[in-house]
Amino acid sequence: MEAAIAAQGLRKRFGSFDAVQGIDLVVKHGEVLGFLGPNGAGKSTTMRMITGFLAPTAGSVRICGTDMLADPLKAKEHMGYLPEGAPCYPDMTVAEFLGFIGAVRGFSGAERARRVDAAVERTNLQGVYHQPIETLSKGFKRRVGLAQAILHDPPVLIMDEPTDGLDPNQKHQVRELIRTMAKDKAIVLSTHILEEVEAVCTRAVIINRGTIVFDGTPQALDAKAPASVIRNRLDHVFRTLTTADTESRR
């Protein structure tokens, strides 16, 4: 089976600054990839290139076999995207916004209603369904963003901080949803929460200064850094990994 996501030689330059420096990344169906990196590592830039929201300076991206640069509309049909901040139209109600997303995705009538209802149920939005989005808490806005990303049941899901702003119970619900969906999807989630990688991911990738510095299982990551460190801030984990790599070269 062809890879769900295949990025090769991805580079992005802003003026004289190389934000991403030749990243190769393949994600298969059934994988949940935790994408990590300290601030300024190039993580968000890489995700925006993979999703087609930012053109690469060099390199290519294929989503379910479709070249993102050659046919972006077809590539994006295979993808659900939850960007950072979960931007929505604040003056719309949840019902209006998800109905609009369904129409944009090409659904109408009973089929659109069915898909909206399913997304609402999976993200537990029934209680705020008729509220304007601007009146919602950060956590509920995040869930609206997740609902729009899964409404068309895409084979590829890319999510930037999917549990940001959620309370512990809501985080548990979203993680359970990710585990359920992972059976037949390729999922990439950017996170600063290492507990989240251990809880739901089958693979972890860490980048720094625009290059990949670790690619392996969460268990391998745990073995590479002490357990007391792995649960602290990501920059501490990265510092441990960098020290280990430097010592191995001596």
Summary of the structure (lengths in Angstrom):
residues: 250
radius of gyration: 18.4
end to end distance: 41.1
largest distance: 65.5
contacts: 809
relative contact order: 0.16
helix: 43%
strand: 25%
